[in-house]
Every structure is written in C-alpha cells, then in structure tokens.
Amino acid sequence: MRMMDCRDVLANLSCYVNGDGSAELRKTLEEHIAHCRPCRVVFDTTGKTLRIVLDVEPFEVPLAVSARLYARLERVLAEETPVP
Ligand SMILES: [Zn+2]
C-alpha cells in the first residue's frame, strides 16, 4: 500500500472520525498520525471538534469544517516545513 501523505489523511479524517472506512484505511491513518506531528496536532484539536459536530449533525460533514481543517493543516505544515 502506498504511503499516505498529509492531504490524504485530512481527506479521510472525517470518515475516520465518523467511524467509516476500512480497517486498513483506519490503520494507515493511525500509523501516519502516530509519526507525523502536524497531522497529530490537527487530529488532536480538530478531530475532537469534528466528533462534536458529527454528534450534532450525523449525516453531514459541514464544508466549513473541512475548509478549516485544510487551512489549519496548511498553516501547521508551513510552520513545520522550511520553504525550499
Ligand atoms: Zn501528516
């Protein structure tokens, strides 16, 4: 299985938080997050927020939340990764 990059993780994060996705997908996500600090930061903070949102609206992941996820990741990555 190919390596997941940070955007793949975020693209699947709502599935993961929602309890969807294959066991393999979930395992791959967990392994990436365990070794990737930016994703762990996003997951720890926004994952909890998403979980709360999903409890209220179980059938819809608000687009605004996804957009904020990406914005946050971009910012974390920009801080973590030196610009070449
Ligand atoms: Zn990552």
PDB file of the backbone (N, CA, C, O) and the ligand in Angstrom, with CONECT records:
HET     ZN  A 101       1
ATOM      1  N   MET A   1       0.845  -1.200   0.000  1.00  0.00           N
ATOM      2  CA  MET A   1       0.000   0.000   0.000  1.00  0.00           C
ATOM      3  C   MET A   1       0.874   1.242   0.000  1.00  0.00           C
ATOM      4  O   MET A   1       1.877   1.315   0.709  1.00  0.00           O
ATOM      5  N   ARG A   2       0.469   2.230  -0.819  1.00  0.00           N
ATOM      6  CA  ARG A   2       1.296   3.421  -0.929  1.00  0.00           C
ATOM      7  C   ARG A   2       1.231   4.233   0.374  1.00  0.00           C
ATOM      8  O   ARG A   2       0.297   4.113   1.167  1.00  0.00           O
ATOM      9  N   MET A   3       2.252   5.050   0.551  1.00  0.00           N
ATOM     10  CA  MET A   3       2.261   5.926   1.715  1.00  0.00           C
ATOM     11  C   MET A   3       1.164   6.968   1.587  1.00  0.00           C
ATOM     12  O   MET A   3       0.895   7.487   0.504  1.00  0.00           O
ATOM     13  N   MET A   4       0.547   7.255   2.704  1.00  0.00           N
ATOM     14  CA  MET A   4      -0.443   8.311   2.737  1.00  0.00           C
ATOM     15  C   MET A   4       0.270   9.624   3.022  1.00  0.00           C
ATOM     16  O   MET A   4       1.118   9.693   3.912  1.00  0.00           O
ATOM     17  N   ASP A   5      -0.066  10.657   2.276  1.00  0.00           N
ATOM     18  CA  ASP A   5       0.518  11.936   2.674  1.00  0.00           C
ATOM     19  C   ASP A   5      -0.507  12.717   3.500  1.00  0.00           C
ATOM     20  O   ASP A   5      -1.636  12.274   3.710  1.00  0.00           O
ATOM     21  N   CYS A   6      -0.078  13.879   3.953  1.00  0.00           N
ATOM     22  CA  CYS A   6      -0.891  14.606   4.927  1.00  0.00           C
ATOM     23  C   CYS A   6      -2.256  14.978   4.357  1.00  0.00           C
ATOM     24  O   CYS A   6      -3.255  14.970   5.076  1.00  0.00           O
ATOM     25  N   ARG A   7      -2.300  15.303   3.068  1.00  0.00           N
ATOM     26  CA  ARG A   7      -3.590  15.678   2.484  1.00  0.00           C
ATOM     27  C   ARG A   7      -4.518  14.470   2.399  1.00  0.00           C
ATOM     28  O   ARG A   7      -5.729  14.599   2.576  1.00  0.00           O
ATOM     29  N   ASP A   8      -3.950  13.307   2.130  1.00  0.00           N
ATOM     30  CA  ASP A   8      -4.773  12.093   2.135  1.00  0.00           C
ATOM     31  C   ASP A   8      -5.368  11.852   3.517  1.00  0.00           C
ATOM     32  O   ASP A   8      -6.529  11.469   3.665  1.00  0.00           O
ATOM     33  N   VAL A   9      -4.535  12.088   4.516  1.00  0.00           N
ATOM     34  CA  VAL A   9      -5.008  11.892   5.885  1.00  0.00           C
ATOM     35  C   VAL A   9      -6.190  12.805   6.158  1.00  0.00           C
ATOM     36  O   VAL A   9      -7.216  12.369   6.680  1.00  0.00           O
ATOM     37  N   LEU A  10      -6.040  14.071   5.804  1.00  0.00           N
ATOM     38  CA  LEU A  10      -7.132  15.013   6.056  1.00  0.00           C
ATOM     39  C   LEU A  10      -8.357  14.683   5.219  1.00  0.00           C
ATOM     40  O   LEU A  10      -9.490  14.832   5.678  1.00  0.00           O
ATOM     41  N   ALA A  11      -8.126  14.234   3.986  1.00  0.00           N
ATOM     42  CA  ALA A  11      -9.255  13.900   3.118  1.00  0.00           C
ATOM     43  C   ALA A  11     -10.084  12.773   3.722  1.00  0.00           C
ATOM     44  O   ALA A  11     -11.290  12.682   3.496  1.00  0.00           O
ATOM     45  N   ASN A  12      -9.416  11.914   4.496  1.00  0.00           N
ATOM     46  CA  ASN A  12     -10.110  10.765   5.081  1.00  0.00           C
ATOM     47  C   ASN A  12     -10.433  10.938   6.553  1.00  0.00           C
ATOM     48  O   ASN A  12     -11.016  10.058   7.187  1.00  0.00           O
ATOM     49  N   LEU A  13     -10.042  12.095   7.090  1.00  0.00           N
ATOM     50  CA  LEU A  13     -10.185  12.278   8.535  1.00  0.00           C
ATOM     51  C   LEU A  13     -11.653  12.242   8.962  1.00  0.00           C
ATOM     52  O   LEU A  13     -11.985  11.679  10.006  1.00  0.00           O
ATOM     53  N   SER A  14     -12.529  12.842   8.155  1.00  0.00           N
ATOM     54  CA  SER A  14     -13.943  12.866   8.544  1.00  0.00           C
ATOM     55  C   SER A  14     -14.517  11.448   8.532  1.00  0.00           C
ATOM     56  O   SER A  14     -15.334  11.096   9.383  1.00  0.00           O
ATOM     57  N   CYS A  15     -14.082  10.630   7.555  1.00  0.00           N
ATOM     58  CA  CYS A  15     -14.507   9.226   7.534  1.00  0.00           C
ATOM     59  C   CYS A  15     -14.045   8.526   8.800  1.00  0.00           C
ATOM     60  O   CYS A  15     -14.788   7.782   9.440  1.00  0.00           O
ATOM     61  N   TYR A  16     -12.794   8.791   9.136  1.00  0.00           N
ATOM     62  CA  TYR A  16     -12.216   8.125  10.296  1.00  0.00           C
ATOM     63  C   TYR A  16     -12.982   8.502  11.559  1.00  0.00           C
ATOM     64  O   TYR A  16     -13.378   7.639  12.342  1.00  0.00           O
ATOM     65  N   VAL A  17     -13.184   9.798  11.742  1.00  0.00           N
ATOM     66  CA  VAL A  17     -13.872  10.277  12.942  1.00  0.00           C
ATOM     67  C   VAL A  17     -15.301   9.755  12.970  1.00  0.00           C
ATOM     68  O   VAL A  17     -15.863   9.488  14.032  1.00  0.00           O
ATOM     69  N   ASN A  18     -15.878   9.614  11.774  1.00  0.00           N
ATOM     70  CA  ASN A  18     -17.262   9.171  11.668  1.00  0.00           C
ATOM     71  C   ASN A  18     -17.391   7.654  11.828  1.00  0.00           C
ATOM     72  O   ASN A  18     -18.501   7.124  11.866  1.00  0.00           O
ATOM     73  N   GLY A  19     -16.258   6.963  11.922  1.00  0.00           N
ATOM     74  CA  GLY A  19     -16.299   5.518  12.082  1.00  0.00           C
ATOM     75  C   GLY A  19     -16.439   4.769  10.770  1.00  0.00           C
ATOM     76  O   GLY A  19     -16.677   3.561  10.765  1.00  0.00           O
ATOM     77  N   ASP A  20     -16.292   5.486   9.640  1.00  0.00           N
ATOM     78  CA  ASP A  20     -16.357   4.842   8.332  1.00  0.00           C
ATOM     79  C   ASP A  20     -14.966   4.406   7.902  1.00  0.00           C
ATOM     80  O   ASP A  20     -13.981   4.628   8.606  1.00  0.00           O
ATOM     81  N   GLY A  21     -14.905   3.790   6.750  1.00  0.00           N
ATOM     82  CA  GLY A  21     -13.613   3.400   6.191  1.00  0.00           C
ATOM     83  C   GLY A  21     -13.220   1.994   6.610  1.00  0.00           C
ATOM     84  O   GLY A  21     -13.637   1.486   7.650  1.00  0.00           O
ATOM     85  N   SER A  22     -12.395   1.379   5.753  1.00  0.00           N
ATOM     86  CA  SER A  22     -11.962   0.015   6.025  1.00  0.00           C
ATOM     87  C   SER A  22     -11.001  -0.019   7.207  1.00  0.00           C
ATOM     88  O   SER A  22     -10.428   1.002   7.589  1.00  0.00           O
ATOM     89  N   ALA A  23     -10.836  -1.195   7.773  1.00  0.00           N
ATOM     90  CA  ALA A  23      -9.881  -1.367   8.868  1.00  0.00           C
ATOM     91  C   ALA A  23      -8.483  -0.971   8.400  1.00  0.00           C
ATOM     92  O   ALA A  23      -7.701  -0.399   9.159  1.00  0.00           O
ATOM     93  N   GLU A  24      -8.181  -1.282   7.141  1.00  0.00           N
ATOM     94  CA  GLU A  24      -6.858  -0.960   6.621  1.00  0.00           C
ATOM     95  C   GLU A  24      -6.659   0.547   6.527  1.00  0.00           C
ATOM     96  O   GLU A  24      -5.602   1.073   6.875  1.00  0.00           O
ATOM     97  N   LEU A  25      -7.708   1.239   6.044  1.00  0.00           N
ATOM     98  CA  LEU A  25      -7.630   2.696   5.956  1.00  0.00           C
ATOM     99  C   LEU A  25      -7.411   3.299   7.337  1.00  0.00           C
ATOM    100  O   LEU A  25      -6.563   4.174   7.515  1.00  0.00           O
ATOM    101  N   ARG A  26      -8.175   2.829   8.303  1.00  0.00           N
ATOM    102  CA  ARG A  26      -8.073   3.377   9.649  1.00  0.00           C
ATOM    103  C   ARG A  26      -6.687   3.113  10.242  1.00  0.00           C
ATOM    104  O   ARG A  26      -6.117   3.974  10.913  1.00  0.00           O
ATOM    105  N   LYS A  27      -6.156   1.929   9.989  1.00  0.00           N
ATOM    106  CA  LYS A  27      -4.838   1.585  10.498  1.00  0.00           C
ATOM    107  C   LYS A  27      -3.762   2.483   9.849  1.00  0.00           C
ATOM    108  O   LYS A  27      -2.850   2.975  10.513  1.00  0.00           O
ATOM    109  N   THR A  28      -3.911   2.674   8.530  1.00  0.00           N
ATOM    110  CA  THR A  28      -2.947   3.510   7.824  1.00  0.00           C
ATOM    111  C   THR A  28      -2.980   4.945   8.344  1.00  0.00           C
ATOM    112  O   THR A  28      -1.942   5.579   8.533  1.00  0.00           O
ATOM    113  N   LEU A  29      -4.196   5.441   8.569  1.00  0.00           N
ATOM    114  CA  LEU A  29      -4.350   6.787   9.130  1.00  0.00           C
ATOM    115  C   LEU A  29      -3.682   6.883  10.496  1.00  0.00           C
ATOM    116  O   LEU A  29      -2.941   7.825  10.777  1.00  0.00           O
ATOM    117  N   GLU A  30      -3.957   5.893  11.338  1.00  0.00           N
ATOM    118  CA  GLU A  30      -3.410   5.918  12.691  1.00  0.00           C
ATOM    119  C   GLU A  30      -1.886   5.881  12.663  1.00  0.00           C
ATOM    120  O   GLU A  30      -1.222   6.564  13.443  1.00  0.00           O
ATOM    121  N   GLU A  31      -1.345   5.080  11.759  1.00  0.00           N
ATOM    122  CA  GLU A  31       0.116   4.987  11.673  1.00  0.00           C
ATOM    123  C   GLU A  31       0.723   6.303  11.200  1.00  0.00           C
ATOM    124  O   GLU A  31       1.759   6.738  11.701  1.00  0.00           O
ATOM    125  N   HIS A  32       0.059   6.932  10.224  1.00  0.00           N
ATOM    126  CA  HIS A  32       0.567   8.218   9.753  1.00  0.00           C
ATOM    127  C   HIS A  32       0.525   9.251  10.885  1.00  0.00           C
ATOM    128  O   HIS A  32       1.498   9.961  11.137  1.00  0.00           O
ATOM    129  N   ILE A  33      -0.609   9.311  11.548  1.00  0.00           N
ATOM    130  CA  ILE A  33      -0.777  10.307  12.607  1.00  0.00           C
ATOM    131  C   ILE A  33       0.212  10.069  13.743  1.00  0.00           C
ATOM    132  O   ILE A  33       0.705  11.014  14.360  1.00  0.00           O
ATOM    133  N   ALA A  34       0.495   8.800  14.011  1.00  0.00           N
ATOM    134  CA  ALA A  34       1.423   8.479  15.093  1.00  0.00           C
ATOM    135  C   ALA A  34       2.829   9.002  14.805  1.00  0.00           C
ATOM    136  O   ALA A  34       3.594   9.289  15.725  1.00  0.00           O
ATOM    137  N   HIS A  35       3.162   9.122  13.509  1.00  0.00           N
ATOM    138  CA  HIS A  35       4.532   9.504  13.154  1.00  0.00           C
ATOM    139  C   HIS A  35       4.636  10.908  12.575  1.00  0.00           C
ATOM    140  O   HIS A  35       5.733  11.372  12.264  1.00  0.00           O
ATOM    141  N   CYS A  36       3.507  11.585  12.430  1.00  0.00           N
ATOM    142  CA  CYS A  36       3.506  12.890  11.768  1.00  0.00           C
ATOM    143  C   CYS A  36       2.956  13.931  12.740  1.00  0.00           C
ATOM    144  O   CYS A  36       1.765  13.946  13.051  1.00  0.00           O
ATOM    145  N   ARG A  37       3.848  14.796  13.209  1.00  0.00           N
ATOM    146  CA  ARG A  37       3.425  15.752  14.234  1.00  0.00           C
ATOM    147  C   ARG A  37       2.357  16.730  13.743  1.00  0.00           C
ATOM    148  O   ARG A  37       1.369  16.945  14.444  1.00  0.00           O
ATOM    149  N   PRO A  38       2.526  17.327  12.560  1.00  0.00           N
ATOM    150  CA  PRO A  38       1.472  18.243  12.084  1.00  0.00           C
ATOM    151  C   PRO A  38       0.105  17.577  12.038  1.00  0.00           C
ATOM    152  O   PRO A  38      -0.889  18.173  12.453  1.00  0.00           O
ATOM    153  N   CYS A  39       0.044  16.350  11.541  1.00  0.00           N
ATOM    154  CA  CYS A  39      -1.250  15.671  11.462  1.00  0.00           C
ATOM    155  C   CYS A  39      -1.778  15.344  12.848  1.00  0.00           C
ATOM    156  O   CYS A  39      -2.986  15.367  13.084  1.00  0.00           O
ATOM    157  N   ARG A  40      -0.861  15.038  13.766  1.00  0.00           N
ATOM    158  CA  ARG A  40      -1.309  14.720  15.116  1.00  0.00           C
ATOM    159  C   ARG A  40      -1.917  15.957  15.771  1.00  0.00           C
ATOM    160  O   ARG A  40      -2.929  15.876  16.468  1.00  0.00           O
ATOM    161  N   VAL A  41      -1.278  17.105  15.531  1.00  0.00           N
ATOM    162  CA  VAL A  41      -1.819  18.362  16.074  1.00  0.00           C
ATOM    163  C   VAL A  41      -3.214  18.612  15.517  1.00  0.00           C
ATOM    164  O   VAL A  41      -4.144  18.931  16.258  1.00  0.00           O
ATOM    165  N   VAL A  42      -3.346  18.462  14.208  1.00  0.00           N
ATOM    166  CA  VAL A  42      -4.653  18.691  13.576  1.00  0.00           C
ATOM    167  C   VAL A  42      -5.667  17.688  14.092  1.00  0.00           C
ATOM    168  O   VAL A  42      -6.805  18.042  14.399  1.00  0.00           O
ATOM    169  N   PHE A  43      -5.248  16.435  14.185  1.00  0.00           N
ATOM    170  CA  PHE A  43      -6.166  15.392  14.612  1.00  0.00           C
ATOM    171  C   PHE A  43      -6.608  15.605  16.055  1.00  0.00           C
ATOM    172  O   PHE A  43      -7.790  15.485  16.374  1.00  0.00           O
ATOM    173  N   ASP A  44      -5.652  15.919  16.921  1.00  0.00           N
ATOM    174  CA  ASP A  44      -5.971  16.101  18.337  1.00  0.00           C
ATOM    175  C   ASP A  44      -6.939  17.255  18.548  1.00  0.00           C
ATOM    176  O   ASP A  44      -7.852  17.167  19.369  1.00  0.00           O
ATOM    177  N   THR A  45      -6.735  18.335  17.806  1.00  0.00           N
ATOM    178  CA  THR A  45      -7.572  19.516  18.019  1.00  0.00           C
ATOM    179  C   THR A  45      -8.850  19.433  17.197  1.00  0.00           C
ATOM    180  O   THR A  45      -9.955  19.463  17.739  1.00  0.00           O
ATOM    181  N   THR A  46      -8.685  19.328  15.888  1.00  0.00           N
ATOM    182  CA  THR A  46      -9.856  19.390  15.021  1.00  0.00           C
ATOM    183  C   THR A  46     -10.638  18.090  15.041  1.00  0.00           C
ATOM    184  O   THR A  46     -11.854  18.097  14.850  1.00  0.00           O
ATOM    185  N   GLY A  47      -9.963  16.979  15.270  1.00  0.00           N
ATOM    186  CA  GLY A  47     -10.669  15.709  15.354  1.00  0.00           C
ATOM    187  C   GLY A  47     -11.711  15.729  16.441  1.00  0.00           C
ATOM    188  O   GLY A  47     -12.820  15.227  16.260  1.00  0.00           O
ATOM    189  N   LYS A  48     -11.359  16.308  17.570  1.00  0.00           N
ATOM    190  CA  LYS A  48     -12.329  16.402  18.664  1.00  0.00           C
ATOM    191  C   LYS A  48     -13.486  17.307  18.271  1.00  0.00           C
ATOM    192  O   LYS A  48     -14.645  17.015  18.563  1.00  0.00           O
ATOM    193  N   THR A  49     -13.157  18.413  17.605  1.00  0.00           N
ATOM    194  CA  THR A  49     -14.204  19.325  17.158  1.00  0.00           C
ATOM    195  C   THR A  49     -15.137  18.620  16.182  1.00  0.00           C
ATOM    196  O   THR A  49     -16.359  18.727  16.285  1.00  0.00           O
ATOM    197  N   LEU A  50     -14.541  17.897  15.231  1.00  0.00           N
ATOM    198  CA  LEU A  50     -15.341  17.185  14.239  1.00  0.00           C
ATOM    199  C   LEU A  50     -16.268  16.188  14.915  1.00  0.00           C
ATOM    200  O   LEU A  50     -17.432  16.051  14.540  1.00  0.00           O
ATOM    201  N   ARG A  51     -15.738  15.495  15.912  1.00  0.00           N
ATOM    202  CA  ARG A  51     -16.535  14.495  16.597  1.00  0.00           C
ATOM    203  C   ARG A  51     -17.762  15.152  17.232  1.00  0.00           C
ATOM    204  O   ARG A  51     -18.868  14.614  17.176  1.00  0.00           O
ATOM    205  N   ILE A  52     -17.550  16.315  17.830  1.00  0.00           N
ATOM    206  CA  ILE A  52     -18.656  17.035  18.451  1.00  0.00           C
ATOM    207  C   ILE A  52     -19.662  17.455  17.388  1.00  0.00           C
ATOM    208  O   ILE A  52     -20.870  17.293  17.561  1.00  0.00           O
ATOM    209  N   VAL A  53     -19.149  17.999  16.283  1.00  0.00           N
ATOM    210  CA  VAL A  53     -20.027  18.431  15.196  1.00  0.00           C
ATOM    211  C   VAL A  53     -20.824  17.246  14.668  1.00  0.00           C
ATOM    212  O   VAL A  53     -22.022  17.357  14.406  1.00  0.00           O
ATOM    213  N   LEU A  54     -20.144  16.102  14.512  1.00  0.00           N
ATOM    214  CA  LEU A  54     -20.812  14.941  13.943  1.00  0.00           C
ATOM    215  C   LEU A  54     -21.870  14.383  14.899  1.00  0.00           C
ATOM    216  O   LEU A  54     -22.855  13.789  14.461  1.00  0.00           O
ATOM    217  N   ASP A  55     -21.661  14.574  16.193  1.00  0.00           N
ATOM    218  CA  ASP A  55     -22.682  14.138  17.142  1.00  0.00           C
ATOM    219  C   ASP A  55     -23.969  14.927  16.937  1.00  0.00           C
ATOM    220  O   ASP A  55     -25.074  14.409  17.096  1.00  0.00           O
ATOM    221  N   VAL A  56     -23.794  16.190  16.580  1.00  0.00           N
ATOM    222  CA  VAL A  56     -24.965  17.046  16.390  1.00  0.00           C
ATOM    223  C   VAL A  56     -25.585  16.819  15.022  1.00  0.00           C
ATOM    224  O   VAL A  56     -26.807  16.762  14.881  1.00  0.00           O
ATOM    225  N   GLU A  57     -24.713  16.688  13.998  1.00  0.00           N
ATOM    226  CA  GLU A  57     -25.200  16.507  12.636  1.00  0.00           C
ATOM    227  C   GLU A  57     -24.595  15.245  12.027  1.00  0.00           C
ATOM    228  O   GLU A  57     -23.627  15.318  11.271  1.00  0.00           O
ATOM    229  N   PRO A  58     -25.161  14.104  12.356  1.00  0.00           N
ATOM    230  CA  PRO A  58     -24.532  12.839  11.982  1.00  0.00           C
ATOM    231  C   PRO A  58     -24.518  12.563  10.486  1.00  0.00           C
ATOM    232  O   PRO A  58     -23.757  11.704  10.039  1.00  0.00           O
ATOM    233  N   PHE A  59     -25.324  13.253   9.698  1.00  0.00           N
ATOM    234  CA  PHE A  59     -25.436  12.903   8.292  1.00  0.00           C
ATOM    235  C   PHE A  59     -24.714  13.881   7.371  1.00  0.00           C
ATOM    236  O   PHE A  59     -24.741  13.732   6.150  1.00  0.00           O
ATOM    237  N   GLU A  60     -24.082  14.863   7.955  1.00  0.00           N
ATOM    238  CA  GLU A  60     -23.473  15.881   7.098  1.00  0.00           C
ATOM    239  C   GLU A  60     -22.205  16.403   7.753  1.00  0.00           C
ATOM    240  O   GLU A  60     -22.233  16.880   8.887  1.00  0.00           O
ATOM    241  N   VAL A  61     -21.102  16.310   7.038  1.00  0.00           N
ATOM    242  CA  VAL A  61     -19.891  16.954   7.499  1.00  0.00           C
ATOM    243  C   VAL A  61     -19.875  18.344   6.890  1.00  0.00           C
ATOM    244  O   VAL A  61     -19.757  18.494   5.673  1.00  0.00           O
ATOM    245  N   PRO A  62     -19.994  19.350   7.724  1.00  0.00           N
ATOM    246  CA  PRO A  62     -20.082  20.710   7.179  1.00  0.00           C
ATOM    247  C   PRO A  62     -18.847  21.073   6.363  1.00  0.00           C
ATOM    248  O   PRO A  62     -17.713  20.850   6.787  1.00  0.00           O
ATOM    249  N   LEU A  63     -19.090  21.627   5.204  1.00  0.00           N
ATOM    250  CA  LEU A  63     -17.978  22.015   4.333  1.00  0.00           C
ATOM    251  C   LEU A  63     -17.068  23.009   5.025  1.00  0.00           C
ATOM    252  O   LEU A  63     -15.853  22.989   4.825  1.00  0.00           O
ATOM    253  N   ALA A  64     -17.641  23.867   5.829  1.00  0.00           N
ATOM    254  CA  ALA A  64     -16.838  24.876   6.517  1.00  0.00           C
ATOM    255  C   ALA A  64     -15.810  24.213   7.423  1.00  0.00           C
ATOM    256  O   ALA A  64     -14.697  24.714   7.580  1.00  0.00           O
ATOM    257  N   VAL A  65     -16.187  23.085   8.020  1.00  0.00           N
ATOM    258  CA  VAL A  65     -15.257  22.376   8.886  1.00  0.00           C
ATOM    259  C   VAL A  65     -14.107  21.808   8.061  1.00  0.00           C
ATOM    260  O   VAL A  65     -12.947  21.902   8.461  1.00  0.00           O
ATOM    261  N   SER A  66     -14.429  21.217   6.905  1.00  0.00           N
ATOM    262  CA  SER A  66     -13.388  20.689   6.040  1.00  0.00           C
ATOM    263  C   SER A  66     -12.433  21.788   5.605  1.00  0.00           C
ATOM    264  O   SER A  66     -11.214  21.611   5.598  1.00  0.00           O
ATOM    265  N   ALA A  67     -13.007  22.918   5.246  1.00  0.00           N
ATOM    266  CA  ALA A  67     -12.180  24.038   4.801  1.00  0.00           C
ATOM    267  C   ALA A  67     -11.258  24.491   5.930  1.00  0.00           C
ATOM    268  O   ALA A  67     -10.091  24.806   5.696  1.00  0.00           O
ATOM    269  N   ARG A  68     -11.778  24.523   7.146  1.00  0.00           N
ATOM    270  CA  ARG A  68     -10.947  24.927   8.280  1.00  0.00           C
ATOM    271  C   ARG A  68      -9.852  23.913   8.545  1.00  0.00           C
ATOM    272  O   ARG A  68      -8.732  24.275   8.904  1.00  0.00           O
ATOM    273  N   LEU A  69     -10.183  22.630   8.366  1.00  0.00           N
ATOM    274  CA  LEU A  69      -9.182  21.573   8.528  1.00  0.00           C
ATOM    275  C   LEU A  69      -8.006  21.811   7.592  1.00  0.00           C
ATOM    276  O   LEU A  69      -6.848  21.791   8.010  1.00  0.00           O
ATOM    277  N   TYR A  70      -8.320  22.034   6.329  1.00  0.00           N
ATOM    278  CA  TYR A  70      -7.264  22.233   5.350  1.00  0.00           C
ATOM    279  C   TYR A  70      -6.465  23.492   5.652  1.00  0.00           C
ATOM    280  O   TYR A  70      -5.238  23.499   5.553  1.00  0.00           O
ATOM    281  N   ALA A  71      -7.163  24.548   6.019  1.00  0.00           N
ATOM    282  CA  ALA A  71      -6.476  25.797   6.327  1.00  0.00           C
ATOM    283  C   ALA A  71      -5.526  25.592   7.497  1.00  0.00           C
ATOM    284  O   ALA A  71      -4.402  26.094   7.497  1.00  0.00           O
ATOM    285  N   ARG A  72      -5.994  24.848   8.492  1.00  0.00           N
ATOM    286  CA  ARG A  72      -5.159  24.617   9.664  1.00  0.00           C
ATOM    287  C   ARG A  72      -3.938  23.767   9.302  1.00  0.00           C
ATOM    288  O   ARG A  72      -2.825  24.042   9.752  1.00  0.00           O
ATOM    289  N   LEU A  73      -4.153  22.752   8.500  1.00  0.00           N
ATOM    290  CA  LEU A  73      -3.032  21.898   8.114  1.00  0.00           C
ATOM    291  C   LEU A  73      -2.008  22.694   7.310  1.00  0.00           C
ATOM    292  O   LEU A  73      -0.803  22.580   7.534  1.00  0.00           O
ATOM    293  N   GLU A  74      -2.500  23.496   6.375  1.00  0.00           N
ATOM    294  CA  GLU A  74      -1.585  24.307   5.578  1.00  0.00           C
ATOM    295  C   GLU A  74      -0.718  25.175   6.482  1.00  0.00           C
ATOM    296  O   GLU A  74       0.478  25.337   6.244  1.00  0.00           O
ATOM    297  N   ARG A  75      -1.335  25.731   7.521  1.00  0.00           N
ATOM    298  CA  ARG A  75      -0.615  26.616   8.418  1.00  0.00           C
ATOM    299  C   ARG A  75       0.407  25.827   9.246  1.00  0.00           C
ATOM    300  O   ARG A  75       1.544  26.264   9.423  1.00  0.00           O
ATOM    301  N   VAL A  76      -0.009  24.670   9.744  1.00  0.00           N
ATOM    302  CA  VAL A  76       0.903  23.848  10.541  1.00  0.00           C
ATOM    303  C   VAL A  76       2.068  23.386   9.682  1.00  0.00           C
ATOM    304  O   VAL A  76       3.221  23.425  10.111  1.00  0.00           O
ATOM    305  N   LEU A  77       1.761  22.949   8.468  1.00  0.00           N
ATOM    306  CA  LEU A  77       2.820  22.475   7.578  1.00  0.00           C
ATOM    307  C   LEU A  77       3.770  23.615   7.236  1.00  0.00           C
ATOM    308  O   LEU A  77       4.982  23.415   7.153  1.00  0.00           O
ATOM    309  N   ALA A  78       3.227  24.798   7.041  1.00  0.00           N
ATOM    310  CA  ALA A  78       4.072  25.942   6.699  1.00  0.00           C
ATOM    311  C   ALA A  78       5.038  26.256   7.845  1.00  0.00           C
ATOM    312  O   ALA A  78       6.173  26.678   7.622  1.00  0.00           O
ATOM    313  N   GLU A  79       4.566  26.042   9.065  1.00  0.00           N
ATOM    314  CA  GLU A  79       5.434  26.296  10.219  1.00  0.00           C
ATOM    315  C   GLU A  79       6.466  25.189  10.391  1.00  0.00           C
ATOM    316  O   GLU A  79       7.600  25.440  10.798  1.00  0.00           O
ATOM    317  N   GLU A  80       6.058  23.958  10.074  1.00  0.00           N
ATOM    318  CA  GLU A  80       6.932  22.806  10.316  1.00  0.00           C
ATOM    319  C   GLU A  80       7.954  22.606   9.197  1.00  0.00           C
ATOM    320  O   GLU A  80       9.074  22.160   9.446  1.00  0.00           O
ATOM    321  N   THR A  81       7.568  22.935   7.979  1.00  0.00           N
ATOM    322  CA  THR A  81       8.387  22.609   6.818  1.00  0.00           C
ATOM    323  C   THR A  81       9.071  23.858   6.274  1.00  0.00           C
ATOM    324  O   THR A  81       8.401  24.808   5.869  1.00  0.00           O
ATOM    325  N   PRO A  82      10.399  23.861   6.264  1.00  0.00           N
ATOM    326  CA  PRO A  82      11.102  25.006   5.673  1.00  0.00           C
ATOM    327  C   PRO A  82      10.763  25.135   4.203  1.00  0.00           C
ATOM    328  O   PRO A  82      10.731  24.138   3.482  1.00  0.00           O
ATOM    329  N   VAL A  83      10.516  26.328   3.760  1.00  0.00           N
ATOM    330  CA  VAL A  83      10.236  26.553   2.337  1.00  0.00           C
ATOM    331  C   VAL A  83      11.540  26.411   1.554  1.00  0.00           C
ATOM    332  O   VAL A  83      12.534  27.065   1.872  1.00  0.00           O
ATOM    333  N   PRO A  84      11.535  25.554   0.526  1.00  0.00           N
ATOM    334  CA  PRO A  84      12.771  25.336  -0.215  1.00  0.00           C
ATOM    335  C   PRO A  84      13.202  26.571  -0.993  1.00  0.00           C
ATOM    336  O   PRO A  84      14.228  26.547  -1.671  1.00  0.00           O
TER     337      PRO A  84
HETATM  338 ZN    ZN A 101       0.914  14.097   8.074  1.00  0.00          ZN2+
END
